[in-house]
Amino acid sequence: MSMYSSQYSSRRNRRISQLAAVGGTATLALLVVAGPAAAHVTANPNTAEQGSYSKVSFRVPNEEASAQNTGVEVDLPLDHPIASVSVRPVPGWTIKIDKTKLTTPLKSDDGEITQAVSRITWSGGSIAPGQFQEFDVSMGPLPTDTNRLVFKAAQTYSGGKVVHWDQDPGTGGQEPAHPSPVLQLTPKGSGNAPATGAQVPMAKVANVTKADDGTARMLGGLGLAVGVIGIAVGGFGLVRARNRP
């Protein structure tokens, strides 16, 4: 083999190795970014205006590889009780509403409210591995004496396992292993809260959410496929180059 051919082959091998490394790095980055995105129960949207009525969707992903998610519980904070709570029916799921007597009654235009919803339980349905379900709750008026509401949640799986999302994520810093869903409350009239809830029909909001989720999953899948193809092409070329005389 001539010196020119040897140098060309060496440069080509280095180039193939670089391409394989880039493809592997891109795939790893996609996995790191995509992994935590749907890792726990969340409140969507995560902000609303103080004193308003808002629709909050509790997004529940199934993180188990071989078990169905068959039950969901969400606790509403009684330190900042909400006077009016209604739940959208979810096909295949049964809804149970628990109320608790308030130490200090809430005042409303209809008089004093002595009880508030403390827990909502969905059961009888199932969320398959790798899938998620959204559970919509309309609530209001949202409290004006706090800048956030923390909802504790729990998932029950078909094998009996229960996963609790009950750790206060705080207002910054490192997130705990099992953070509670949080709804941030912005001052009334600040314009920082999204135009959702009572301002937009619930059916229309649900359609937009599903479209956004579908687009995100499609783009994530395409990106992951490109990374995998890059690794395969780079590895195949490297093997061929090493086996070439």
Residue pairs with C-beta under 8 A, 6 or more apart in sequence:
1 9
1 245
9 241
9 244
12 241
13 238
13 241
13 242
16 234
16 237
16 238
16 241
17 234
17 238
19 230
19 233
19 234
19 237
20 230
20 231
20 234
20 235
20 237
20 238
21 234
22 230
23 227
23 228
23 229
23 230
23 231
23 233
23 234
24 227
24 230
24 231
24 234
26 223
26 226
26 227
26 230
27 224
27 227
27 228
27 230
27 231
30 220
30 223
30 224
30 227
31 224
34 220
34 224
38 59
38 61
38 132
39 61
39 63
40 61
40 165
40 178
40 179
41 58
41 59
41 60
41 61
41 72
41 74
41 153
41 155
41 165
41 181
42 58
42 59
42 181
43 56
43 57
43 58
43 59
43 151
43 181
43 182
43 183
44 56
44 57
44 58
44 59
44 134
44 209
45 56
45 193
45 194
45 196
46 182
46 183
46 184
47 183
47 184
47 185
47 186
47 192
47 193
47 194
48 54
48 56
48 142
48 183
48 184
48 185
48 186
48 193
48 194
48 196
48 197
49 142
49 185
49 186
49 187
49 188
49 189
49 190
49 192
49 193
50 142
50 143
50 144
50 147
50 185
50 186
50 187
50 188
51 141
51 142
51 144
51 188
52 140
52 141
52 142
52 188
52 193
52 197
52 198
53 84
53 138
53 139
53 140
53 141
53 142
53 197
53 198
54 138
54 139
54 140
54 142
54 183
54 193
54 196
54 197
54 198
55 136
55 137
55 138
55 196
55 197
55 198
55 202
55 205
56 136
56 137
56 138
56 139
56 183
56 197
57 134
57 135
57 136
57 137
57 206
57 209
58 72
58 74
58 134
58 135
58 136
58 137
58 151
58 153
58 181
59 132
59 133
59 134
60 69
60 72
60 127
60 132
60 133
60 134
60 135
60 153
60 155
61 127
61 131
61 132
62 68
62 69
62 127
62 128
62 129
62 130
62 131
62 132
62 155
63 163
64 129
64 157
64 159
64 161
65 129
66 129
67 129
67 157
67 158
67 159
67 161
68 126
68 127
68 128
68 129
68 157
68 158
69 126
69 127
69 133
69 155
69 156
69 157
69 158
70 123
70 124
70 125
70 126
70 127
70 156
70 157
70 158
71 121
71 122
71 123
71 154
71 155
71 156
72 121
72 122
72 123
72 133
72 135
72 153
72 154
72 155
72 156
73 119
73 120
73 121
73 122
73 153
73 154
73 156
74 119
74 120
74 135
74 137
74 151
74 152
74 153
74 181
75 118
75 119
75 151
75 152
75 153
76 82
76 85
76 116
76 117
76 118
76 119
76 120
76 139
76 149
76 151
77 149
77 150
77 151
78 100
78 102
78 116
78 118
80 143
80 145
80 146
80 149
81 102
81 106
81 116
81 143
82 116
82 117
82 139
82 140
82 141
82 142
82 143
83 106
83 108
83 113
83 116
83 140
83 141
84 138
84 139
84 140
84 141
85 97
85 116
85 117
85 120
85 137
85 138
85 139
86 137
86 138
86 139
87 95
87 97
87 120
87 135
87 136
87 137
87 138
88 135
88 136
88 137
88 138
88 202
89 95
90 122
90 125
90 133
90 135
90 136
91 125
92 124
92 125
92 126
93 122
93 123
93 124
93 125
93 135
94 122
94 123
94 124
94 125
95 120
95 121
95 122
96 120
96 121
96 123
97 117
97 119
97 120
98 117
98 118
98 119
98 120
98 121
99 115
99 116
99 117
99 118
100 115
100 116
100 118
101 114
101 115
102 113
102 114
102 115
102 116
105 112
105 113
105 114
106 112
106 113
106 116
107 113
120 135
120 137
122 135
123 156
125 133
126 158
127 133
134 206
134 209
136 202
136 206
138 197
138 198
138 202
140 197
140 198
142 149
142 183
142 185
143 149
143 185
144 188
146 185
147 184
147 185
147 186
148 171
148 182
148 183
148 184
148 185
149 182
149 183
149 185
150 168
150 180
150 181
150 182
151 180
151 181
151 182
151 183
152 164
152 165
152 166
152 180
153 164
153 165
153 166
153 180
153 181
154 162
154 163
154 164
154 165
154 166
155 162
155 163
155 165
156 162
157 163
163 178
164 178
165 178
165 179
165 180
165 181
166 178
166 180
167 176
167 177
167 178
167 179
167 180
168 176
168 179
168 180
169 175
169 176
169 179
169 180
169 182
186 192
186 193
196 205
